[in-house]
Amino acid sequence: MTGLAVGRHKLTLTAWDNYDNPSHADISFFVFDQPLLSVGQVINYPNPFSDYTYFRFIPLQNAGALDIQIQIFSSTGQVIKTIENIITEYGNDPIDIKVGWA
């Protein structure tokens, strides 16, 4: 497909069998004007923290589901925690991921 506008699109397909019974299928997809997903305003709060912290960021384009991985490193460069999360729908709102520290 060519010439689609940037943003969310929905494609609907309808097909009929030999007995004229319809079947429908939908697929949603995104068209981007940038090759990579960008995020802005990445922070964690409260900082410093003891029991938990939140990581907040704002995606700069609506990309549908996000597969998120956050790695926390020690001052010597060792990975001390990896957080993985999937966000399915978020609109234009900031995303907060709570991380417990036990």
C-alpha positions as CSV (number, residue, x, y, z in Angstrom):
1,M,0.0,0.0,0.0
2,T,1.3,3.5,-0.8
3,G,0.0,6.9,-0.1
4,L,-1.4,6.3,3.4
5,A,-1.5,9.1,5.9
6,V,0.6,9.0,9.0
7,G,-1.4,7.5,11.9
8,R,-3.7,4.6,12.9
9,H,-5.6,2.8,10.2
10,K,-8.1,-0.1,10.2
11,L,-8.5,-2.5,7.4
12,T,-11.7,-4.5,7.2
13,L,-12.1,-7.6,5.0
14,T,-15.4,-9.3,4.2
15,A,-15.7,-12.5,2.3
16,W,-18.7,-14.8,1.5
17,D,-18.8,-18.5,1.1
18,N,-20.7,-20.5,-1.5
19,Y,-23.9,-20.3,0.6
20,D,-23.6,-16.5,0.9
21,N,-22.5,-16.5,4.5
22,P,-20.3,-13.6,5.3
23,S,-17.1,-13.6,7.4
24,H,-15.4,-10.4,8.6
25,A,-11.9,-9.7,9.8
26,D,-10.3,-6.5,11.0
27,I,-6.7,-5.5,11.4
28,S,-5.4,-2.3,12.8
29,F,-2.0,-0.9,11.9
30,F,0.1,2.3,12.1
31,V,1.9,4.3,9.5
32,F,4.9,6.2,10.8
33,D,6.9,9.1,9.4
34,Q,9.9,8.1,11.5
35,P,11.7,4.8,11.3
36,L,12.1,4.4,15.1
37,L,9.9,4.9,18.1
38,S,11.0,7.9,20.2
39,V,10.2,8.7,23.8
40,G,10.5,11.9,25.7
41,Q,10.5,13.1,29.3
42,V,11.9,9.9,30.8
43,I,12.1,10.2,34.6
44,N,11.8,8.1,37.7
45,Y,10.1,9.3,40.9
46,P,10.4,9.5,43.8
47,N,14.2,9.8,43.5
48,P,15.8,8.7,45.8
49,F,13.5,5.8,46.7
50,S,13.5,2.8,49.1
51,D,10.5,0.4,48.4
52,Y,9.4,1.4,45.0
53,T,9.8,3.9,42.2
54,Y,7.9,4.8,39.0
55,F,9.4,5.2,35.6
56,R,7.5,7.7,33.5
57,F,7.9,8.5,29.8
58,I,5.8,9.8,26.9
59,P,5.9,8.1,23.5
60,L,6.3,10.7,20.8
61,Q,4.1,8.8,18.3
62,N,1.1,6.6,18.7
63,A,2.6,3.2,18.0
64,G,0.0,0.8,19.3
65,A,1.3,-1.9,21.7
66,L,4.7,-1.2,23.3
67,D,7.0,-4.0,24.5
68,I,9.0,-2.2,27.2
69,Q,12.3,-3.2,28.8
70,I,13.9,-1.1,31.5
71,Q,17.3,-2.1,32.8
72,I,18.7,-0.7,36.1
73,F,22.5,-0.6,36.4
74,S,24.8,-0.3,39.4
75,S,27.4,2.4,39.6
76,T,29.9,-0.2,38.3
77,G,27.9,-1.0,35.2
78,Q,26.3,-4.3,36.3
79,V,22.6,-4.9,35.5
80,I,20.9,-5.3,38.8
81,K,17.3,-5.4,37.7
82,T,15.4,-5.8,34.4
83,I,11.7,-4.9,34.1
84,E,9.6,-6.0,31.2
85,N,6.1,-4.8,30.5
86,I,3.7,-4.6,27.6
87,I,1.5,-1.6,27.2
88,T,-1.4,-2.2,24.8
89,E,-3.2,1.1,24.5
90,Y,-2.0,4.4,25.8
91,G,-3.2,7.3,23.7
92,N,-1.1,10.5,24.3
93,D,-0.9,10.1,28.0
94,P,2.3,9.6,30.0
95,I,3.1,6.0,30.8
96,D,4.0,5.1,34.4
97,I,5.5,1.7,35.3
98,K,5.8,1.0,39.1
99,V,8.8,-1.0,40.1
100,G,9.0,-2.6,43.5
101,W,12.3,-2.9,45.2
102,A,12.4,-5.8,47.7
